[in-house]
Amino acid sequence: MPATVPEGKVPDEDGNAAPTPAPTKVPKSKESPSDDNPTRCLNCSTTNTPLWRRDADGRPLCNACGLFRNLHGVDRPANLNTGVIKVRRPALFPRSSFR
C-alpha cells in the first residue's frame, strides 16, 4: 500500500512523497510582437508611438489616435498625421521663478 502523500508533494514512481517540481517560467510577451508583424494603429497605421492604447473593442491605437478618440469620440483625421514624434525638453527654469 503506497504511503499517503502530504500536501505540496507529488508521488514518485514508488508512491513515496517527492518534492513538487518548480514551475518553469514562461516569458510573457509584452504586446511587443516580432519585427515581421509589428503592432499597427487601427486608424493611422503607424508602427511607432511612445504609448500604445486600445479602443473599446481592444484593438490597438497609437497614442495620438487614442487620445483624439477619447477626447472627441471620433477617429483622428488623416490630415493631422505628421509622421514625426516631437520630443519635449525639460524647462531650464521653473515657471514660478518668473513671477
ChimeraX attribute file (.defattr): number of C-alpha atoms within 10 A of each C-alpha:
attribute: neighborCount
match mode: 1-to-1
recipient: residues
	/A:1	4
	/A:2	9
	/A:3	10
	/A:4	10
	/A:5	14
	/A:6	12
	/A:7	9
	/A:8	10
	/A:9	13
	/A:10	15
	/A:11	16
	/A:12	12
	/A:13	8
	/A:14	9
	/A:15	13
	/A:16	14
	/A:17	18
	/A:18	15
	/A:19	12
	/A:20	12
	/A:21	9
	/A:22	6
	/A:23	6
	/A:24	6
	/A:25	6
	/A:26	6
	/A:27	6
	/A:28	6
	/A:29	8
	/A:30	6
	/A:31	10
	/A:32	9
	/A:33	10
	/A:34	9
	/A:35	7
	/A:36	6
	/A:37	9
	/A:38	13
	/A:39	21
	/A:40	17
	/A:41	22
	/A:42	16
	/A:43	16
	/A:44	18
	/A:45	12
	/A:46	16
	/A:47	13
	/A:48	16
	/A:49	17
	/A:50	8
	/A:51	10
	/A:52	18
	/A:53	16
	/A:54	15
	/A:55	13
	/A:56	7
	/A:57	6
	/A:58	8
	/A:59	12
	/A:60	20
	/A:61	25
	/A:62	23
	/A:63	17
	/A:64	19
	/A:65	27
	/A:66	23
	/A:67	15
	/A:68	14
	/A:69	16
	/A:70	12
	/A:71	9
	/A:72	9
	/A:73	10
	/A:74	11
	/A:75	15
	/A:76	17
	/A:77	11
	/A:78	10
	/A:79	6
	/A:80	10
	/A:81	12
	/A:82	7
	/A:83	10
	/A:84	8
	/A:85	10
	/A:86	6
	/A:87	6
	/A:88	6
	/A:89	6
	/A:90	7
	/A:91	7
	/A:92	6
	/A:93	8
	/A:94	8
	/A:95	8
	/A:96	6
	/A:97	6
	/A:98	6
	/A:99	4
